[in-house]
C-alpha cells in the first residue's frame, strides 16, 4: 500500500514552509459541475486545508477526546504522504461533482504576505463511509490514497496497527463540538421554515461523541492525489518566476513508483503573444561601450570611399527640430528620425561588430555599430566652407610650439578628461548604466513604481475626502439625535410634574 520513505515530493517542504509563515491562509477548491442542459460549469469554493494525509496535528481538546474515546488514542504516526486534505459533508455538491468528472480537482493557495501562489491539480477521493469497503466508492478511494502513502523509516511494524477508521475519526476530532454539530443540521438548502424529516437533525447542536452515527454518516475526508503542482513567485516584480512539477509514473521492479519532473517557466503573462519559430530564445546584444566623439570621427574617416571626405557625402534631410531651429542637423541616419539617444545601424557587414555609445558635449548619441556613416558625426556642410572643427584646428598652435606663459590660463584638458566632461549634466551619485538594456529596465521599474505611488496617493486622498464627508454627516446626525433627546427629556419632565400635581 505504501511507497518507500525516500520518495517525498520535491515541492512539499517549500510549500510547508510557506504555509507555516502565513497564518490564516485560504485554500480554494475548484471542481467541475454540470448545468441542467448537461454543460460543464466550473464550481469554486474556499475550504479549510487539513494538511497532508494522515499527518494531522490535533489541538489539545481534540487530542483529549481521541485519548478518551479511541483505542490507543488513535493510529501510530507511521505514514506520511504528499496528499493535501479537506473535510466536507456528503450532502454538499462537491462529492457528486467529483464522481461525475472523474475525480478532477484543483486546489489553490494565494499567500499574500509572501506574494506567492500554489496550484495543486490532480484527483480527489473521499473516505469515511460508515460501512467501510462495502461501499464501492470507499474501496476505490482507499486503494488510490494507499498508493500515495509512505512508511516512515523504522516504523514498518507499527503500520500493521494503522486503520482507516481511526484516521477518519482523527479528522472528525479536529473539529470543535459546534463544528461537529454542523453535520447534524438539516440538509443544506432546506428552508428553515420546513421541519426536517429526521427529528435528530437541528441547528446549533454540539457533538462530543466522536462516533455519533448521524454526524459520522454525513462526514467525509477528501484527499487530493496531486498530479501537477505549480509555484508562482511574484515577490520580485523585476524577476517573476514560475515552477511546475509534473507527476510521471515509472515501472521499476514491476512496482508502480512516482517521480516529479520539474520545469522552470516564465509566468504566462510574460510570454510572447505569438509563438516563436525557434525553441531557442534569441540572445541579447552585447553591452555597448563608451567612446568619445573624436574616436568616432577617426573610425568613420577611414571608411570613406576613395577621394570622398566626410563633408562630401550625400546630404540628408534635417530632422524636424533642427529644421525649425534652422541649424545643421547631425541626428539623421538614412531616413530614420532620432531624438536625444539616436540609434544608427550600418550595413549588414557591420551588424556583428560591438555596439558603441558616442558621447558628445551637446547631447548623447547611441550607435549600434562603430562604423556609422560619417554624416552622423561630421554633419552636413557646404562645399568650400571650413567646419568648426577645422577652424579650431587651424587656430591652434603647432604641435611643437609652447603655449604663452599665463598663470591664469587653465591647463589643457587631456583626451580622457574631454571624454568624461560629457557627463557633467548627470547628477552626482547617479551612475550611468553601462548596458542600455539594464538601464531601460531600471527606468521602466521606476516609472511603474512612480505611477503606482501616484495612484495610491490619489486613492488615499479620495478616501480621506470621503471620510471627512461621512464624518460631517455623522456629526449632523449626532446633533439631531441630541436635539431629539433633549425634547424627549423635556416631555418626560413635564409628564413627571403633571403626575406630581395629580393631573
N, C-alpha and C positions, 0 to 999 in steps of 0.2 A: 504493500500500500504506500510505502514511503520511499523517497529517494535518498541518496547519501547526503550527509550533513554538510558537505563542502560545496554544494551547488546553489548557494544563495545568490539571488539575482543581483547584478552589479549596481542597480539603481536603488536598491532598498535602503541601504544605510544613509544615502544622501536624502532621500525622501523622509526618512525617520528623523534625521537631524533638522530638516526644515519644519516638520510638524511640531517638534519639541520646542522650536524657537518661536512658534506662532500660537499662542493660546487662543482658544475660541475660534478656530478656523471653521469654514463651511465646506461641506462635501456635497457636491451636486451630482445627481444621478440622472442619466438620460436613458430612456427605453423607447421602443417602437410600439405604438398603438395603431388601431385601425378605426376609421370613422364608419358610420352606418353604411356607406357605399363600398366599404372594403378597401379604401385607400389608406396607405400607411401615413401616419402622422407622428411627429416627434413628441415625446412627453418628458418633461424635465421637472425635478423637484429637489429640494435640499434635505439631506438626511444626516443623521449623526454617524460619523465614522467610528467603528468599534475596534480599530486596529487590525493587526494581522492575525488570521485564524491559526491556531486557537489560543494565541498568546495574550489574552485579555487580562489586564491588571485591574482587579476589583477594588472598589473603595471599601473602607473598613466595615461599614454596615452590611454591605453585600457579602464580604468575606465571612462575617459573623453568621449570617443566615446560611451560607454554604456549610460551615462547620457544624451547625446545629441540625440541618435538615438533609444533608447529602453524605453518603458513606465516604469515609476518609477525607471529607472536606472537599471532594472534587477529584478531578483527574490529576495524575502526576504530570509535571511540566517536562514532558519528553519529546514533544513535537513542536515544530516551527514551520512557517511557510512564508510565501510572498503574496498571499491572497488576502486582500482587504475585505472587511465585513461591515454590514449594517443590519439592523433588525427591521421587521415590518409586520403588518397584520395581514392575515390571509384574505381578509375582506377588502383590502385595498386593490387598486388596479395594477400594481407593479407585477405581481406574480403571474396573472393571466397574460400580461404583455410579454413577459419573458418566455412563457411557454409557447406563445404564438409566433415569436420571432426567432426561434432557435436559440434562446437564452442570450441574445445580443444585448450588451450593456456598455456604457461608457461613464466613468466617473471623473470628476474634475475638482482639483484644489486650486483656488486662487488665494495666494498668501500675499496680501497687500503690503504687509510690513517688510517683506523681503523682495517684493516685486518679482515674484516667480509664479509660474503656473505649471501644474502637473495634470496630465491627462492619462487615464488608465482605461484601455479598451480591451474587452475580452468577452467572456461568457459568465453568467451569474447563475448560481444554483442555490435553492432554498432547502434547508434541513430543519427538522423539529416536529415532524408528524408524530402524533401520539401512538400510532400503530406501527411505527418504525418502518422496516423494509417491506412490510406487507403493502405499503403504498408504493406504486411503481415509480412515481417521481422521487420519493425519498431514496430508493435504491440506486437510481441513476445518479442522483446528486452526491451520495456518499462515495460512489466509485470515482466520479470526476474530481471531487475535492480530495479524496485519498491519494490520487496520483500526484498531487502537489504538496503533500506533507513530507517533511524531512525529520528523521530521528536525530535528536541532538546527541553529540558524542558521549559514549559511555552510558546511555540510558536505554539501551535496547531491551533490557529486561523489564523496565517499567512500562514499556509500550503495551505489554500484554494486559495491564490493568486499566488501560485507557478505553473509555466508551464514548460513543456519540451522544448518548442521552445526557451524561454528566457535562459534556461540552456545551450542549444547548442550554442546560439548566444554569450554567455559569453566566451565560449571556442574559438570561432572564433575571438572575440575581443582581446583575449590574444595574438594573433599573430600580428606581425608588418605589416604595409601595404604591404611591399615587400613580406613577407611570405604569406600573404593572396593572393597576386597575383600569387603565385605558383599553386593555384588551378584553375587558368585560363590559364595555359600553355597548349600546345598540349599534347596529350596522351603520357604517359611515354613509351619510347622505339621507338617512331616515329622518323625517320631520320630527321635531321634539314634541309636537302635539300628539303624535301617534304612539301609543303604548307598544313596547317591544313584545314580540311573541313569547320570549322566554323571560319570566319574571326575575330571573337571576341577573339579567342584564340591567345596567343602570349607570348613570353619570355620577362621577365623583367618588367612586369606590376606591378603597385601599386594599391591596392584596399583600399579605405577609407570607402566605403559603406558597413556596416555590413550586409545588406540584398541583396548584389549583387547576382542576380539569378544564374549566371553561376558558380561563385565560390562556392556558397552555395549548388549547385547541386552536386558538387564533394566532399564537406567537410563532414566528419563524426567524431563523438566522439566514441571511443571504450572504453567500461567499462569492467573491469575484475572482475568477481564474484569469489572470492577466495574460494577454497575447501581444499587446503593443503598449509601450509606455513612452510618453513624450514629455520632455522637460524644457520649458521656455524660460530663459533668464532675461528679464528686462531691467535689471538693476543698473546697467551701464547703457545709457541711451546712445553712446557713440560706438558701442560694441555689443550689439544684441546677439544672443547665442541660443541655439536650439539643438537638443539631442533627442534621438529616438532609438529605443531598444525594441527589437522585434524577436518574438519567441520562435525558435526553429526546433522541430522535433527530429532527433537524430537516432539512428539504430545502432546501438552498441551492445554486444553480447546478448542480442535478442531481447533487450530490456529497453523500454521507452525512457529516454532521458531528454532533458530540455536545456537549451543553450540560448542565451540572448545575444543577438547581433546588434551592435551599436552603430549608429550613423550620426555624424556631426553635420548639422544642416543650418542654412540661413533661415531666419524667420520668413514665412511665406510672403509677408508684405514687403520684404526687401528683395525678392527675386524679380528678374526682368519679366515684363508683361508678355514678351514674345520669346519663344524658345530659341536658343542659340543653335546654330548649325553644327557646332563642335561641343563636345562634352568638356573640353579643357578650357578653363576660364582665360580670357585674354590677360596678358601681363601688363602691368602699369609701365609707363615710360620711365626712363632713368631720370633721376633728380637733376634739375638744371644747376649749372654753376654760374658764379658771378664773374663777369669780365667787364673791363672798362670800355668806354666808347672808342677810345683810341685803339685798343686792341681789336675791336670790331671793325674799325676803319682799315686797319692793316690787313685783316683777314680778307675783307671784301675787295681791297685794292688789287691784290694779287690775282684775283679770279676774273677780272675784266678781260674782255676779248682783246686781241692784238690791235693796237692803235686806238683803243677806246678807253677813255678815262671815266671816272665815276660821274663827272659832271656832264659827260656827253651821252649818257644812257637815255633810253626812251623816257620822255616826260610823262608823268602820270597826273591824273586829275586830283586836285586837292580835296581833302575831306570837308564836310560842311562847316565845322567850327573854324578851320583855318581859312576857308573861303570867305566866311563872314568877317573875320578879322583882317583879311587881305594880307596874309603873311605866307611865307614859304612853308609848304607842308612837308613834314618828314614822317608822316604817320601812315602812308599808304604802302601796301604791298600787293601788287597786282590790282584787282578790282575790289578787295576787301576793305571795309571801313573799320578802323580800330579806335578805341578810346584810350584811357590812361595806360593800361597794360596792353600793348599791341603785339599780336601774335602773327608771325610771318613764317611760312613754310616754303622751303626751296624746292627744287625739282626732285624727282624720285631718287636720284643718285645721292642726295644729301639726307634722305629720310632716316638712315641708320646711324647718323652721327649723334654725338652727345648734345643734348639741348643746352642752350646758354641763356643767361639773362644779361641784357645790355643795360648798363647803368649810365644815365645821363644826368647832368646838373639840373636840367629843367624838369624832366619827368623820368619815369621808369618804363623801359620797353622790354617786353618778353619776346625772345626769338627762339623758335623751335629748332633751328639749325645754325651753326656758326657761319655758314656761307650764305647769309641773307643777301639779297640784292643791294648793291652799293647805294641805290637811291634811298634806301631806308635810312642810311646814316648821313650821307652827304647831302641828300635832298636834291631838289631841282634848282638849277641856277642858269642864268643866261650865258650864252657863249661869249667869251672875251672878257667877262667881268670876274674879278677875283672873289673867291669866297671869303667869309670872315676868318676861317682858319688860315687861309693863305696870307691874308693881310697881317694877321697876328704873327705868323712865322716870319714874314718879311720885316716887320718892325722889330723883331727880337734881335739881340746882338749875336755875332758869330759864336760858334760853339767854343772857340779858343779864347775869346775876349772875356775879361773880367768885368763884373758889374761895377758901377761907380760906388765909391765908399760912402755909404749913407747909413748912419747908425739907426735912423728912424725907419728905414725901409724894412719891410718884413722879409724873412728868409724865403727863398723859393720853395714851393711845395714839391715834395717828392712824388713820383708816379703813384706810389701806394697811397699817399695822403690824398692825391687827387681822386683816386678811386673811391675812397671812403667818405669824401665830403658829400656825396650824393645822398647819404643817409642823415643829413643834418635835420631834415624835416621829420624824421622818425622820433617820437617822444622817447626820452631816456627811460630805460628799463623795459622797453618793448622790443623783443627780438624779432628780426625779420625772418620769416620762415624760409629755410633753405629749400624746402620741397613745396612747389606750388600746389600739389595735391593735399599735403598736410595742412598748408595754410588755408586752402579753401574749406577743408573740413572744419578747422578750428573756427573760422569766421562764420560758417553756417551754424555751428553749435551755439556760438554766442548770439547770433541773430534769433535762433529759435528760443533760447532761454530769455532773451530780452522781450520777445513777443509774448511769451508765456507769463513773464513777470508783469508786463503791462496789462495783459488780460485779467490776471488775478487782482491787480490793484484796482482796475475798473470794476471788477465784480465786488471787491470789498467796499468800494465807495458806494456802489448801488445798494448793497445790503445795509450799509451804515445809514444811508438816507432813508431806506425803507424802515429800519428800526426806529429812527427818530420820528418818522411819521406815525408809526404804530404806538410809540411812546406818547406822542401828543394825543392820539385818540384815546389811549388808556387813561391819560391824565384827565381828559374831558369827561370820560365815563365815570372816573372816580369822583370828580367834583359833583356830577349829577347824582351819584349814589349818596354822597354825603348830604346833599340838599334834601333828597327824599328821606334819608334817615332822620334829619332834623325835623322834617314835617311829621314823621311818624312819632317822634319823641314828643312833639307838641300836642298831637292828638291824644296820646296816652296820658300826658299830664292833665289836659283838660278833662278827660274822662275820669281820672282819679279825683280831681277836685269836685266834679259833679257827683261822684259817688259819696264823697265825704259829706256833702251838703244834703244828701238824701234825695236828690232829684231822680 
